[in-house]
Amino acid sequence: MTSRQEQSRGLTVRALSDTDLLLTRTFAAPRRLVFGAFTRPELLRRWHGARGWHLVVCEVDLRPGGAWRFVSRGPDGAEMGLGGIFHEVDAPGRLVQSEIHDGWEEGEALVTTVFDERDGRTVMTTTARYPSREIRDGVLRTPMEHGAGEAYDRLAEMLNEMTTKGEPR
């Protein structure tokens, strides 16, 4: 398999506990590049969201206590907004942030993302902690896994382009 094929459909999502979801994906890029793709608006705009969805608002104040806000627009014009606060920023290894979707009254999730580099590849491990099992189960019933999988496929494609074209990192 080529590295691009190997990355496709590489997202693993599983319940870790009554309130936690674990998402794991490996990217064929160094962690400083992957971390940058998660935190730099000019890169986030290139990959964030399922295919056909694009960020129309992308604000990132990358510091503990700093806010972030994304609004995505889909092919039919529908919009989805979410945001939160960064609790920890340990570049390029770890991000901890809150996340709440517009109109979501169930409370915010606490999202911890760890970037672990091994032999030039980065394993991204994200743990999303929800206020209750019911909310976690509700998230699992949404198309979240499909959308995240497509977004991470787009990210893998962008990272591949960046590493083969020698784009600034």
DSSP file (Angstrom, degrees, kcal/mol; ACC not computed):
  #  RESIDUE AA STRUCTURE BP1 BP2  ACC     N-H-->O    O-->H-N    N-H-->O    O-->H-N    TCO  KAPPA ALPHA  PHI   PSI    X-CA   Y-CA   Z-CA
    1    1 A M              0   0    0      0, 0.0     2,-0.1     0, 0.0     0, 0.0   0.000 360.0 360.0 360.0 144.9    0.0    0.0    0.0
    2    2 A T     >  -     0   0    0      1,-0.1     4,-2.5     4,-0.0     5,-0.2  -0.437 360.0-106.6 -78.6 164.5    1.1    3.5   -0.6
    3    3 A S  H  > S+     0   0    0      1,-0.2     4,-1.6     2,-0.2     5,-0.1   0.870 120.8  53.1 -62.2 -34.8    1.2    5.9    2.4
    4    4 A R  H  > S+     0   0    0      2,-0.2     4,-1.5     1,-0.2    -1,-0.2   0.928 111.4  44.6 -66.3 -44.1   -1.9    7.7    1.1
    5    5 A Q  H  4 S+     0   0    0      1,-0.2    -2,-0.2     2,-0.2    -1,-0.2   0.885 110.2  56.1 -65.2 -37.7   -3.9    4.4    0.8
    6    6 A E  H  < S+     0   0    0     -4,-2.5    -1,-0.2     1,-0.2    -2,-0.2   0.849 108.8  47.1 -63.3 -34.2   -2.6    3.3    4.2
    7    7 A Q  H >< S+     0   0    0     -4,-1.6     3,-1.7    -5,-0.2    -1,-0.2   0.807  88.6 101.9 -78.0 -29.8   -4.0    6.5    5.8
    8    8 A S  T 3< S+     0   0    0     -4,-1.5   142,-0.1     1,-0.3   141,-0.0  -0.271  96.7   4.9 -60.1 139.2   -7.4    6.3    4.2
    9    9 A R  T 3  S+     0   0    0    140,-0.2    -1,-0.3     1,-0.1    -2,-0.1   0.781  92.1 134.5  58.4  29.3  -10.1    5.0    6.5
   10   10 A G    <   +     0   0    0     -3,-1.7     2,-0.4   139,-0.2    16,-0.2   0.362  27.6 114.6 -92.2   6.1   -7.5    5.0    9.3
   11   11 A L        -     0   0    0     14,-0.1     2,-0.5    -4,-0.1    14,-0.2  -0.624  46.4-164.1 -81.4 132.1   -9.7    6.6   12.0
   12   12 A T  E     -A   24   0A   0     12,-2.5    12,-2.2    -2,-0.4     2,-0.4  -0.971   7.7-177.7-112.8 128.7  -10.5    4.4   15.0
   13   13 A V  E     +A   23   0A   0     -2,-0.5     2,-0.3    10,-0.2    10,-0.2  -0.993  13.0 154.6-125.9 129.1  -13.3    5.6   17.3
   14   14 A R  E     -A   22   0A   0      8,-2.1     8,-3.0    -2,-0.4     2,-0.4  -0.997  47.4-102.1-151.8 154.1  -14.3    3.7   20.4
   15   15 A A  E     -A   21   0A   0     -2,-0.3     6,-0.3     6,-0.2     3,-0.1  -0.632  31.0-176.7 -73.1 127.5  -15.9    4.3   23.8
   16   16 A L        -     0   0    0      4,-2.6     2,-0.2    -2,-0.4     5,-0.2   0.760  66.1 -19.6 -96.5 -32.7  -13.2    4.4   26.4
   17   17 A S  S    S-     0   0    0      3,-1.3    -1,-0.2   116,-0.0     0, 0.0  -0.842  89.5 -68.6-155.4-170.7  -15.5    4.8   29.4
   18   18 A D  S    S+     0   0    0     -2,-0.2   118,-0.2     1,-0.2   119,-0.2   0.777 134.2  21.0 -62.0 -25.5  -19.0    5.8   30.2
   19   19 A T  S    S+     0   0    0    117,-0.1   111,-2.9   116,-0.1     2,-0.4   0.495 110.0  84.2-120.6  -7.0  -18.3    9.4   29.3
   20   20 A D  E     - B   0 129A   0    109,-0.2    -4,-2.6   107,-0.0    -3,-1.3  -0.817  48.5-165.4-111.9 140.3  -15.2    9.2   27.1
   21   21 A L  E     -AB  15 128A   0    107,-2.3   107,-2.4    -2,-0.4     2,-0.5  -0.932  12.5-151.4-112.4 143.9  -14.7    8.6   23.4
   22   22 A L  E     -AB  14 127A   0     -8,-3.0    -8,-2.1    -2,-0.4     2,-0.4  -0.974  10.5-173.2-118.6 124.9  -11.2    7.8   22.0
   23   23 A L  E     -AB  13 126A   0    103,-3.0   103,-3.2    -2,-0.5     2,-0.4  -0.965   6.9-177.5-115.9 133.2  -10.3    8.8   18.4
   24   24 A T  E     +AB  12 125A   0    -12,-2.2   -12,-2.5    -2,-0.4     2,-0.3  -0.994   9.3 160.1-134.5 137.8   -7.0    7.6   17.0
   25   25 A R  E     - B   0 124A   0     99,-2.0    99,-3.3    -2,-0.4     2,-0.4  -0.974  25.8-141.9-154.0 141.5   -5.4    8.2   13.6
   26   26 A T  E     - B   0 123A   0     -2,-0.3     2,-0.4   -16,-0.2    97,-0.2  -0.901  15.5-164.0-107.8 136.1   -1.8    8.0   12.2
   27   27 A F  E     - B   0 122A   0     95,-2.8    95,-2.9    -2,-0.4     2,-1.9  -0.940  25.7-127.5-119.6 141.7   -0.4   10.6    9.8
   28   28 A A  S    S+     0   0    0     -2,-0.4    93,-0.2    93,-0.2    95,-0.0  -0.469  81.8  83.9 -85.1  65.5    2.7   10.2    7.6
   29   29 A A  S    S-     0   0    0     -2,-1.9    -2,-0.2   134,-0.0    93,-0.1  -0.976  87.4 -87.8-160.1 154.6    4.1   13.5    8.8
   30   30 A P    >>  -     0   0    0      0, 0.0     4,-1.9     0, 0.0     3,-0.9  -0.344  40.7-115.7 -67.8 152.5    6.2   14.9   11.7
   31   31 A R  H 3> S+     0   0    0      1,-0.3     4,-3.5     2,-0.2     5,-0.3   0.804 112.3  62.0 -64.2 -30.0    4.2   16.0   14.8
   32   32 A R  H 3> S+     0   0    0      1,-0.2     4,-1.8     2,-0.2    -1,-0.3   0.881 108.5  44.8 -62.5 -34.5    5.2   19.7   14.5
   33   33 A L  H <> S+     0   0    0     -3,-0.9     4,-1.9     2,-0.2    -2,-0.2   0.903 115.1  46.4 -73.3 -42.4    3.5   19.7   11.1
   34   34 A V  H  X S+     0   0    0     -4,-1.9     4,-1.3     2,-0.2    -2,-0.2   0.926 112.3  50.8 -65.7 -44.7    0.4   17.9   12.3
   35   35 A F  H >X S+     0   0    0     -4,-3.5     4,-0.8     1,-0.2     3,-0.6   0.925 109.7  51.1 -57.5 -45.1    0.2   20.1   15.4
   36   36 A G  H >X S+     0   0    0     -4,-1.8     4,-2.4    -5,-0.3     3,-0.8   0.877 104.9  56.2 -60.2 -38.3    0.4   23.1   13.1
   37   37 A A  H 3< S+     0   0    0     -4,-1.9    -1,-0.2     1,-0.2    -2,-0.2   0.781 109.7  47.1 -65.3 -26.4   -2.4   21.8   11.0
   38   38 A F  H << S+     0   0    0     -4,-1.3    -1,-0.2    -3,-0.6    -2,-0.2   0.597 123.9  30.4 -86.5 -13.0   -4.6   21.6   14.1
   39   39 A T  H << S+     0   0    0     -4,-0.8    -2,-0.2    -3,-0.8    -3,-0.2   0.562  96.3  83.4-127.5 -12.2   -3.8   25.1   15.3
   40   40 A R    >X  -     0   0    0     -4,-2.4     4,-2.8    -5,-0.2     3,-1.4  -0.871  63.4-147.8-102.4 117.9   -3.0   27.4   12.4
   41   41 A P  H 3> S+     0   0    0      0, 0.0     4,-2.4     0, 0.0     5,-0.2   0.844  97.0  57.9 -52.7 -39.2   -6.1   28.9   10.7
   42   42 A E  H 34 S+     0   0    0      1,-0.2     4,-0.2     2,-0.2    -5,-0.1   0.807 114.9  38.1 -65.3 -26.8   -4.6   29.0    7.3
   43   43 A L  H X> S+     0   0    0     -3,-1.4     3,-1.3    -7,-0.2     4,-0.7   0.859 111.9  56.4 -86.9 -41.3   -4.0   25.2    7.5
   44   44 A L  H >X S+     0   0    0     -4,-2.8     4,-2.7     1,-0.3     3,-1.1   0.891 101.5  58.8 -55.8 -40.7   -7.3   24.4    9.3
   45   45 A R  H 3< S+     0   0    0     -4,-2.4    10,-0.3     1,-0.2    -1,-0.3   0.753 101.8  56.6 -61.9 -22.8   -9.2   26.1    6.4
   46   46 A R  H <4 S+     0   0    0     -3,-1.3    -1,-0.2    -4,-0.2    -2,-0.2   0.709 126.8   7.8 -82.0 -21.1   -7.7   23.6    4.0
   47   47 A W  H << S+     0   0    0     -3,-1.1   108,-0.2    -4,-0.7   107,-0.2   0.638  85.9 117.8-134.8 -21.3   -8.8   20.4    5.7
   48   48 A H     <  +     0   0    0     -4,-2.7     7,-0.3    -5,-0.2     2,-0.1  -0.346  66.6  24.9 -68.8 125.6  -11.3   20.9    8.6
   49   49 A G  S    S-     0   0    0     -2,-0.2   105,-0.2    98,-0.1     3,-0.1  -0.202  94.3 -59.5 111.7 160.2  -14.7   19.3    8.0
   50   50 A A  S >  S-     0   0    0      1,-0.2     3,-2.4    -2,-0.1    97,-0.1  -0.209  77.6 -69.6 -65.1 163.7  -16.2   16.4    6.0
   51   51 A R  T 3  S+     0   0    0      1,-0.3    -1,-0.2    96,-0.1     3,-0.1  -0.335 127.3  26.2 -58.0 134.6  -15.9   16.6    2.2
   52   52 A G  T 3  S+     0   0    0      1,-0.3     2,-0.4    -3,-0.1    -1,-0.3   0.260 102.7 101.8  92.1 -11.4  -18.1   19.4    0.9
   53   53 A W    <   -     0   0    0     -3,-2.4     2,-0.3    21,-0.2    -1,-0.3  -0.848  48.7-177.6-105.8 143.1  -17.8   21.3    4.2
   54   54 A H  E     -F   73   0B   0     19,-2.0    19,-2.7    -2,-0.4     2,-0.4  -0.996  31.4-108.5-141.9 144.3  -15.5   24.3    4.6
   55   55 A L  E     +F   72   0B   0     -2,-0.3    17,-0.3   -10,-0.3     3,-0.1  -0.580  31.3 172.7 -72.2 124.4  -14.6   26.7    7.5
   56   56 A V  E    S+     0   0B   0     15,-3.2     2,-0.4    -2,-0.4    16,-0.2   0.575  77.9  36.0-103.9 -17.5  -16.1   30.1    6.9
   57   57 A V  E     +F   71   0B   0     14,-1.6    14,-2.0     2,-0.0    -1,-0.3  -0.995  65.5 166.1-131.9 129.6  -15.0   31.3   10.4
   58   58 A C  E     +F   70   0B   0     -2,-0.4     2,-0.5    12,-0.2    12,-0.2  -0.780   5.6 166.2-147.1  96.7  -11.7   30.1   11.9
   59   59 A E  E     +F   69   0B   0     10,-2.8    10,-2.3    -2,-0.3     2,-0.4  -0.957   5.9 177.1-117.5 128.3  -10.5   31.9   14.9
   60   60 A V  E     -F   68   0B   0     -2,-0.5     2,-0.8     8,-0.2     8,-0.2  -0.954  16.7-177.6-137.0 113.6   -7.7   30.5   17.1
   61   61 A D        -     0   0    0      6,-2.2     2,-1.7    -2,-0.4    25,-0.3  -0.815  25.1-156.8-105.4  86.7   -6.2   32.3   20.1
   62   62 A L        +     0   0    0     -2,-0.8    27,-0.1   -23,-0.2     5,-0.0  -0.465  51.8  88.6 -79.1  83.8   -3.6   29.6   20.9
   63   63 A R  S >  S-     0   0    0     -2,-1.7     3,-3.0     3,-0.1    23,-0.4  -0.944  90.6 -75.9-164.6 153.1   -2.8   30.0   24.5
   64   64 A P  T 3  S+     0   0    0      0, 0.0    23,-0.2     0, 0.0     3,-0.1  -0.393 125.6  19.7 -56.4 128.4   -4.2   28.7   27.8
   65   65 A G  T 3  S+     0   0    0     21,-3.7     2,-0.2     1,-0.3    22,-0.1   0.270  98.2 128.8  90.5  -9.7   -7.4   30.7   28.4
   66   66 A G    <   -     0   0    0     -3,-3.0    20,-3.2    20,-0.2    -1,-0.3  -0.508  53.8-128.3 -79.5 147.8   -7.6   31.6   24.7
   67   67 A A  E     - G   0  85B   0     18,-0.2    -6,-2.2    -2,-0.2     2,-0.3  -0.570  17.0-163.3 -94.2 156.6  -10.8   31.0   22.8
   68   68 A W  E     -FG  60  84B   0     16,-2.3    16,-2.0    -8,-0.2     2,-0.3  -0.980   6.3-176.0-134.4 150.7  -11.3   29.2   19.5
   69   69 A R  E     -FG  59  83B   0    -10,-2.3   -10,-2.8    -2,-0.3     2,-0.4  -0.969   2.6-178.2-150.7 129.4  -14.3   29.4   17.2
   70   70 A F  E     -FG  58  82B   0     12,-3.0    12,-2.5    -2,-0.3     2,-0.4  -0.980   6.3-173.5-126.2 140.9  -15.2   27.5   14.0
   71   71 A V  E     -FG  57  81B   0    -14,-2.0   -15,-3.2    -2,-0.4   -14,-1.6  -0.983  12.9-164.3-129.8 123.5  -18.2   27.8   11.7
   72   72 A S  E     -FG  55  80B   0      8,-3.0     8,-2.4    -2,-0.4     2,-0.4  -0.842   5.3-153.5-107.5 143.5  -18.4   25.3    8.8
   73   73 A R  E     -FG  54  79B   0    -19,-2.7   -19,-2.0    -2,-0.4     6,-0.2  -0.969  12.3-148.7-117.6 132.5  -20.7   25.6    5.8
   74   74 A G    >   -     0   0    0      4,-3.1     3,-1.9    -2,-0.4   -21,-0.2  -0.321  34.0 -93.2 -92.2 176.5  -21.9   22.5    4.0
   75   75 A P  T 3  S+     0   0    0      0, 0.0   -22,-0.1     0, 0.0   -23,-0.1   0.756 125.6  50.8 -63.6 -25.1  -22.8   22.0    0.3
   76   76 A D  T 3  S-     0   0    0      2,-0.1     3,-0.1     0, 0.0    -3,-0.0   0.345 123.5-102.3 -93.3   6.7  -26.5   22.8    0.9
   77   77 A G  S <  S+     0   0    0     -3,-1.9     2,-0.0     1,-0.3     0, 0.0   0.356  74.0 145.2  90.7  -6.0  -25.6   26.1    2.7
   78   78 A A        -     0   0    0     -5,-0.1    -4,-3.1     1,-0.0     2,-0.4  -0.349  35.9-148.8 -63.4 146.2  -26.2   24.6    6.2
   79   79 A E  E     -G   73   0B   0     -6,-0.2     2,-0.4    -3,-0.1    -6,-0.2  -0.927  13.8-168.8-121.2 147.0  -23.9   26.0    8.9
   80   80 A M  E     -G   72   0B   0     -8,-2.4    -8,-3.0    -2,-0.4     2,-0.3  -0.991  10.2-167.1-133.9 124.6  -22.5   24.3   12.0
   81   81 A G  E     +G   71   0B   0     -2,-0.4    21,-2.9   -10,-0.2     2,-0.3  -0.855  13.2 159.8-114.6 148.7  -20.7   26.3   14.7
   82   82 A L  E     +GH  70 101B   0    -12,-2.5   -12,-3.0    -2,-0.3     2,-0.3  -0.977   3.9 153.9-156.3 161.1  -18.6   25.2   17.6
   83   83 A G  E     +GH  69 100B   0     17,-1.9    17,-2.4    -2,-0.3     2,-0.3  -0.956   4.3 162.1-169.6-174.3  -16.0   26.7   19.9
   84   84 A G  E     -G   68   0B   0    -16,-2.0   -16,-2.3    -2,-0.3     2,-0.4  -0.978  38.0 -72.3 172.6-163.1  -14.3   26.6   23.3
   85   85 A I  E     -G   67   0B   0     -2,-0.3    13,-2.6   -18,-0.2     2,-0.5  -0.960  35.1-122.4-125.4 139.0  -11.4   27.6   25.4
   86   86 A F  E     +C   97   0A   0    -20,-3.2   -21,-3.7    -2,-0.4    11,-0.3  -0.707  27.0 176.7 -78.8 127.8   -7.8   26.2   25.3
   87   87 A H  E    S+     0   0A   0      9,-3.3     2,-0.4    -2,-0.5    10,-0.2   0.779  70.8  16.8 -97.8 -37.9   -6.9   24.9   28.8
   88   88 A E  E     -C   96   0A   0      8,-1.9     8,-2.3   -25,-0.1     2,-0.4  -1.000  56.3-176.9-137.9 138.6   -3.4   23.5   27.8
   89   89 A V  E     +C   95   0A   0     -2,-0.4     2,-0.4     6,-0.2     6,-0.2  -0.917  12.2 163.8-134.3 107.9   -1.1   24.2   24.9
   90   90 A D  E >>  -C   94   0A   0      4,-2.9     3,-2.3    -2,-0.4     4,-2.0  -0.728  42.0-120.8-125.2  79.1    2.1   22.2   24.9
   91   91 A A  T 34 S+     0   0    0     -2,-0.4   -59,-0.1     1,-0.3    -2,-0.1  -0.383  82.2   0.6 -68.8 140.5    3.4   22.5   21.3
   92   92 A P  T 34 S+     0   0    0      0, 0.0    -1,-0.3     0, 0.0   -57,-0.2  -0.818 132.0  48.3 -99.0  29.4    3.8   20.2   19.4
   93   93 A G  T <4 S+     0   0    0     -3,-2.3    22,-2.5     1,-0.2     2,-0.3   0.749 105.1  16.3-103.7 -24.8    2.7   17.5   21.8
   94   94 A R  E  <  -CD  90 114A   0     -4,-2.0    -4,-2.9    20,-0.2     2,-0.4  -0.992  42.2-173.4-159.6 140.6   -0.6   18.2   23.4
   95   95 A L  E     -CD  89 113A   0     18,-2.4    18,-3.0    -2,-0.3     2,-0.4  -0.998   5.6-173.2-130.9 136.8   -3.7   20.3   23.3
   96   96 A V  E     +CD  88 112A   0     -8,-2.3    -9,-3.3    -2,-0.4    -8,-1.9  -0.994  22.4 152.8-128.8 126.0   -6.5   20.4   25.9
   97   97 A Q  E     -CD  86 111A   0     14,-2.7    14,-3.5    -2,-0.4   -11,-0.2  -0.983  41.6-115.6-148.7 156.4   -9.6   22.4   25.1
   98   98 A S  E     - D   0 110A   0    -13,-2.6     2,-0.4    -2,-0.3    12,-0.2  -0.601  30.2-162.7 -86.3 158.2  -13.3   22.7   25.8
   99   99 A E  E     + D   0 109A   0     10,-2.2    10,-3.0    -2,-0.2     2,-0.4  -0.974  14.9 167.8-146.4 128.7  -15.7   22.2   23.0
  100  100 A I  E     -H   83   0B   0    -17,-2.4   -17,-1.9    -2,-0.4     2,-0.3  -0.992  25.0-137.5-141.2 135.0  -19.4   23.1   22.6
  101  101 A H  E >   -H   82   0B   0     -2,-0.4     3,-2.1   -19,-0.2   -19,-0.3  -0.645  37.1 -94.0 -88.5 145.1  -21.5   23.1   19.5
  102  102 A D  T 3  S+     0   0    0    -21,-2.9   -21,-0.1    -2,-0.3    -1,-0.1  -0.331 112.9  14.8 -55.4 133.6  -24.0   25.9   18.8
  103  103 A G  T 3  S+     0   0    0      1,-0.2     2,-0.8    -3,-0.0    -1,-0.3   0.515  90.6 132.2  78.5   5.1  -27.4   25.0   20.2
  104  104 A W    X   +     0   0    0     -3,-2.1     3,-0.5     1,-0.1    -1,-0.2  -0.811  27.8 175.8 -94.1 108.4  -26.1   22.1   22.2
  105  105 A E  T 3   +     0   0    0     -2,-0.8    -1,-0.1     1,-0.2     3,-0.1   0.474  59.6  86.9 -91.8  -3.3  -27.6   22.5   25.7
  106  106 A E  T 3  S-     0   0    0      1,-0.2    -1,-0.2    29,-0.0     2,-0.1   0.581  99.9-100.9 -76.6  -9.2  -26.1   19.3   27.1
  107  107 A G    <   -     0   0    0     -3,-0.5    -1,-0.2    23,-0.1     2,-0.2  -0.383  44.8 -58.7 109.5 168.5  -22.9   20.9   28.2
  108  108 A E        -     0   0    0     -2,-0.1     2,-0.3    -8,-0.1    -8,-0.2  -0.495  39.8-131.4 -91.0 156.7  -19.4   21.1   26.9
  109  109 A A  E     -D   99   0A   0    -10,-3.0   -10,-2.2    -2,-0.2     2,-0.6  -0.718  13.3-134.4 -96.5 152.7  -16.9   18.3   26.2
  110  110 A L  E     -DE  98 129A   0     19,-2.2    19,-2.8    -2,-0.3     2,-0.5  -0.962  25.5-163.7-107.2 121.1  -13.3   18.4   27.3
  111  111 A V  E     -DE  97 128A   0    -14,-3.5   -14,-2.7    -2,-0.6     2,-0.5  -0.922  10.1-173.6-115.9 121.9  -11.1   17.3   24.4
  112  112 A T  E     -DE  96 127A   0     15,-2.6    15,-2.8    -2,-0.5     2,-0.5  -0.966   4.8-172.0-115.1 122.8   -7.4   16.2   24.9
  113  113 A T  E     -DE  95 126A   0    -18,-3.0   -18,-2.4    -2,-0.5     2,-0.4  -0.968   1.5-168.6-119.5 126.4   -5.3   15.6   21.8
  114  114 A V  E     -DE  94 125A   0     11,-2.7    11,-2.5    -2,-0.5     2,-0.6  -0.938   7.8-156.8-115.3 134.8   -1.9   14.1   22.0
  115  115 A F  E     - E   0 124A   0    -22,-2.5     2,-0.6    -2,-0.4     9,-0.2  -0.950  13.6-176.8-114.1 112.5    0.5   14.0   19.1
  116  116 A D  E     - E   0 123A   0      7,-2.6     7,-3.1    -2,-0.6     2,-0.4  -0.941  12.6-150.2-116.9 114.9    3.1   11.3   19.4
  117  117 A E  E     + E   0 122A   0     -2,-0.6     2,-0.4     5,-0.2     5,-0.2  -0.694  18.5 173.2 -90.6 133.9    5.8   11.0   16.7
  118  118 A R  E >  S- E   0 121A   0      3,-3.3     3,-1.8    -2,-0.4    -2,-0.0  -0.952  71.6 -21.8-138.8 116.5    7.3    7.7   15.8
  119  119 A D  T 3  S-     0   0    0     -2,-0.4     3,-0.1     1,-0.3    -1,-0.0   0.872 127.5 -48.4  53.7  42.9    9.7    7.3   12.9
  120  120 A G  T 3  S+     0   0    0      1,-0.3     2,-0.3   -91,-0.0    -1,-0.3   0.469 120.1 105.5  79.6   1.2    8.5   10.5   11.2
  121  121 A R  E <   - E   0 118A   0     -3,-1.8    -3,-3.3   -93,-0.2     2,-0.5  -0.853  61.8-139.5-111.6 150.2    4.8    9.5   11.5
  122  122 A T  E     -BE  27 117A   0    -95,-2.9   -95,-2.8    -2,-0.3     2,-0.7  -0.942   3.5-154.9-116.9 123.9    2.5   11.1   14.0
  123  123 A V  E     -BE  26 116A   0     -7,-3.1    -7,-2.6    -2,-0.5     2,-0.6  -0.863  14.0-158.1 -92.8 118.8   -0.1    9.1   16.0
  124  124 A M  E     -BE  25 115A   0    -99,-3.3   -99,-2.0    -2,-0.7     2,-0.5  -0.878   9.9-175.0 -98.5 124.0   -2.9   11.5   17.0
  125  125 A T  E     -BE  24 114A   0    -11,-2.5   -11,-2.7    -2,-0.6     2,-0.5  -0.977   2.0-174.3-122.3 118.2   -4.9   10.3   20.0
  126  126 A T  E     -BE  23 113A   0   -103,-3.2  -103,-3.0    -2,-0.5     2,-0.5  -0.951   7.3-167.4-116.9 127.9   -8.0   12.4   21.0
  127  127 A T  E     -BE  22 112A   0    -15,-2.8   -15,-2.6    -2,-0.5     2,-0.6  -0.967   4.2-166.0-112.5 121.9  -10.0   11.8   24.1
  128  128 A A  E     -BE  21 111A   0   -107,-2.4  -107,-2.3    -2,-0.5     2,-0.6  -0.942   4.7-161.5-108.9 119.2  -13.4   13.6   24.3
  129  129 A R  E     -BE  20 110A   0    -19,-2.8   -19,-2.2    -2,-0.6  -109,-0.2  -0.893   8.2-165.2-104.4 121.9  -15.0   13.6   27.7
  130  130 A Y        -     0   0    0   -111,-2.9   -21,-0.1    -2,-0.6   -22,-0.1  -0.647  32.4-110.7-103.6 160.6  -18.7   14.3   27.8
  131  131 A P  S    S+     0   0    0      0, 0.0     2,-0.3     0, 0.0    -1,-0.1   0.743  94.5   4.6 -64.2 -22.6  -20.8   15.2   30.8
  132  132 A S  S  > S-     0   0    0   -113,-0.2     4,-2.2     1,-0.1     5,-0.1  -0.979  70.8-108.5-155.6 165.3  -22.7   11.9   30.8
  133  133 A R  H  > S+     0   0    0     -2,-0.3     4,-3.0     1,-0.2     5,-0.2   0.874 117.1  58.1 -62.8 -38.1  -23.0    8.5   29.1
  134  134 A E  H  > S+     0   0    0      2,-0.2     4,-2.1     1,-0.2    -1,-0.2   0.900 107.9  45.4 -62.1 -40.7  -26.2    9.6   27.5
  135  135 A I  H  > S+     0   0    0      2,-0.2     4,-2.4     1,-0.2    -1,-0.2   0.929 112.6  50.8 -69.2 -43.8  -24.5   12.5   25.8
  136  136 A R  H  X S+     0   0    0     -4,-2.2     4,-2.0  -118,-0.2    -2,-0.2   0.932 112.0  47.6 -56.9 -46.0  -21.6   10.3   24.7
  137  137 A D  H  X S+     0   0    0     -4,-3.0     4,-1.2     1,-0.2    -1,-0.2   0.867 109.3  54.2 -64.9 -36.4  -24.0    7.8   23.3
  138  138 A G  H  X S+     0   0    0     -4,-2.1     4,-0.6    -5,-0.2     3,-0.3   0.897 107.2  50.5 -63.2 -40.3  -25.9   10.6   21.5
  139  139 A V  H ><>S+     0   0    0     -4,-2.4     3,-1.2     1,-0.2     5,-0.5   0.903 106.7  55.0 -63.4 -40.9  -22.6   11.7   19.9
  140  140 A L  H 3<5S+     0   0    0     -4,-2.0    -1,-0.2     1,-0.3    -2,-0.2   0.779 103.7  56.1 -63.2 -26.1  -22.0    8.2   18.7
  141  141 A R  H 3<5S+     0   0    0     -4,-1.2    -1,-0.3    -3,-0.3    -2,-0.2   0.615  95.5  82.0 -82.2 -12.1  -25.4    8.1   17.0
  142  142 A T  T X<5S-     0   0    0     -3,-1.2     3,-0.5    -4,-0.6     4,-0.2  -0.300 100.2-101.3 -81.5 173.3  -24.5   11.2   15.0
  143  143 A P  T 3>5S+     0   0    0      0, 0.0     4,-2.8     0, 0.0     5,-0.2   0.123  85.0 121.4 -80.3  25.0  -22.5   11.1   11.7
  144  144 A M  H 3>< +     0   0    0     -5,-0.5     4,-3.2     1,-0.2     5,-0.3   0.895  69.7  50.9 -55.2 -45.7  -19.5   12.3   13.8
  145  145 A E  H <> S+     0   0    0     -3,-0.5     4,-2.2     1,-0.2    -1,-0.2   0.909 113.1  45.6 -63.6 -41.2  -17.3    9.3   12.9
  146  146 A H  H  > S+     0   0    0      2,-0.2     4,-2.4    -4,-0.2    -2,-0.2   0.945 116.0  45.7 -64.7 -48.4  -18.0    9.7    9.2
  147  147 A G  H  X S+     0   0    0     -4,-2.8     4,-2.4     1,-0.2    -2,-0.2   0.913 115.0  46.4 -63.4 -43.9  -17.4   13.4    9.2
  148  148 A A  H  X S+     0   0    0     -4,-3.2     4,-2.9    -5,-0.2     5,-0.2   0.904 111.0  53.7 -65.3 -40.3  -14.2   13.1   11.3
  149  149 A G  H  X S+     0   0    0     -4,-2.2     4,-1.8    -5,-0.3    -2,-0.2   0.926 111.3  44.8 -59.6 -45.5  -12.9   10.3    9.1
  150  150 A E  H  X S+     0   0    0     -4,-2.4     4,-2.4     2,-0.2    -1,-0.2   0.904 112.7  51.5 -65.8 -40.5  -13.4   12.4    6.0
  151  151 A A  H  X S+     0   0    0     -4,-2.4     4,-2.4     1,-0.2    -2,-0.2   0.926 111.1  47.4 -62.0 -43.9  -11.8   15.5    7.7
  152  152 A Y  H  X S+     0   0    0     -4,-2.9     4,-2.5     2,-0.2    -1,-0.2   0.818 109.0  54.5 -69.9 -28.8   -8.8   13.4    8.7
  153  153 A D  H  X S+     0   0    0     -4,-1.8     4,-2.3    -5,-0.2    -1,-0.2   0.927 109.6  47.8 -64.3 -43.8   -8.6   12.0    5.2
  154  154 A R  H  X S+     0   0    0     -4,-2.4     4,-2.4     1,-0.2    -2,-0.2   0.899 111.4  50.9 -62.3 -40.3   -8.5   15.6    3.9
  155  155 A L  H  X S+     0   0    0     -4,-2.4     4,-3.0  -108,-0.2     5,-0.2   0.925 108.7  50.9 -62.6 -44.4   -5.8   16.4    6.5
  156  156 A A  H  X S+     0   0    0     -4,-2.5     4,-2.3     1,-0.2    -2,-0.2   0.900 110.4  49.8 -60.5 -40.8   -3.7   13.4    5.4
  157  157 A E  H  X S+     0   0    0     -4,-2.3     4,-2.3     2,-0.2    -1,-0.2   0.922 112.2  47.4 -63.1 -44.2   -3.9   14.6    1.8
  158  158 A M  H  X S+     0   0    0     -4,-2.4     4,-2.7     2,-0.2    -2,-0.2   0.926 112.1  49.3 -63.6 -44.9   -2.9   18.1    2.8
  159  159 A L  H  X S+     0   0    0     -4,-3.0     4,-2.5     1,-0.2     5,-0.2   0.896 110.0  52.0 -61.9 -39.8    0.0   16.8    4.9
  160  160 A N  H  X S+     0   0    0     -4,-2.3     4,-2.3    -5,-0.2     5,-0.2   0.929 111.1  47.2 -61.7 -45.3    1.1   14.6    2.0
  161  161 A E  H  X S+     0   0    0     -4,-2.3     4,-2.4     1,-0.2     6,-0.3   0.915 112.4  50.3 -60.9 -43.4    1.1   17.6   -0.4
  162  162 A M  H  X>S+     0   0    0     -4,-2.7     5,-1.6     1,-0.2     4,-0.8   0.895 113.6  43.7 -64.9 -40.0    3.0   19.7    2.1
  163  163 A T  H  <5S+     0   0    0     -4,-2.5    -1,-0.2     3,-0.2    -2,-0.2   0.846 117.6  44.3 -77.4 -31.8    5.7   17.1    2.7
  164  164 A T  H  <5S+     0   0    0     -4,-2.3    -2,-0.2    -5,-0.2    -1,-0.2   0.825 119.5  41.4 -80.9 -30.0    6.1   16.2   -1.0
  165  165 A K  H  <5S-     0   0    0     -4,-2.4    -2,-0.2    -5,-0.2    -1,-0.2   0.538 106.6-124.7 -91.6  -7.8    6.1   19.8   -2.2
  166  166 A G  T  <5 -     0   0    0     -4,-0.8    -3,-0.2    -5,-0.2    -4,-0.1   0.850  42.1-179.8  69.3  33.4    8.3   21.1    0.6
  167  167 A E      < -     0   0    0     -5,-1.6    -1,-0.1    -6,-0.3    -2,-0.0  -0.268  40.6 -84.5 -62.3 154.0    5.8   23.7    1.8
  168  168 A P              0   0    0      0, 0.0    -1,-0.1     0, 0.0    -2,-0.0  -0.306 360.0 360.0 -57.6 142.7    6.7   25.8    4.7
  169  169 A R              0   0    0     -3,-0.1  -133,-0.1    -6,-0.0    -2,-0.1   0.377 360.0 360.0-111.2 360.0    5.9   24.1    8.0
